[in-house]
Amino acid sequence: MNIQIFGANKCFDTKKAERYFKERKIKFQYKDLYRYGLSKGEFENIKASVGMENLVNTKSKDYEKLNLHRIRGNAIREEIILSNPKLFRTPIVRNGKQATVGYKPEIWKEWE
């Protein structure tokens, strides 16, 4: 297993995800999503696994501020989302090509 957790330091669900893997002695790599963001390749793999609608937090202040609900072009929208990591829901937990968004221990158990 090659677990990566993309999250925010102040996010309660990110802390719960870290604890889940620590308690099971499963090694993981943590990446501060707000500080480092996602690479284009990471974004594409995660989007393919979970879908864009599950990846973006449409209730965030930045979503409204950037008027993303009015932008129709997917390519433009994705570039804006990729350059604004606070638009992602957290945590994003990735195991190779598989990924989850949010706290999903029932899915992570299947990865073990």
Residue, then its C-alpha position, 0 to 999 in steps of 0.5 A: m500500500n502506498i497511502q497519501i493523505f492530502g489535507a489541511n492542518k486544521c481539518f478535523d477529518t484530516k486528523k481522523a484519517e491520519r489517526y486511522f492509518k497510525e492506529r493500524k501501523i500503515k505508513f502514509q505520506y502527508k501533504d499539506l494541501y493548502r500549502y503545496g496543492l496538487s500536481k496536474g497528474e495527481f489532480e487528474n488521477i484523483k478526479a478520475s477516481v472520485g469525480m469532479e463533483n465529489l472533489v470540489n467544495t461548492k460551499s467554500k467561500d472561495y468557490e463563491k468568491l471566484n464565481l465558479h458556479r457561473i463558469r461553464g468551460n471545464a478546462i478553465r474551471e479545472e485550471i482555477i480549481l487546481s490553482n486554488p487548493k482551498l476549493f478541495r474537500t479534505p482529506i483526499v486519501r490516495n492509494g495508487k489509482q484509487a482515491t477517496v474524499g472525506y473520512k471513509p474508513e469503510i473503503w480504506k479497510e478494503w485497501e488493507 
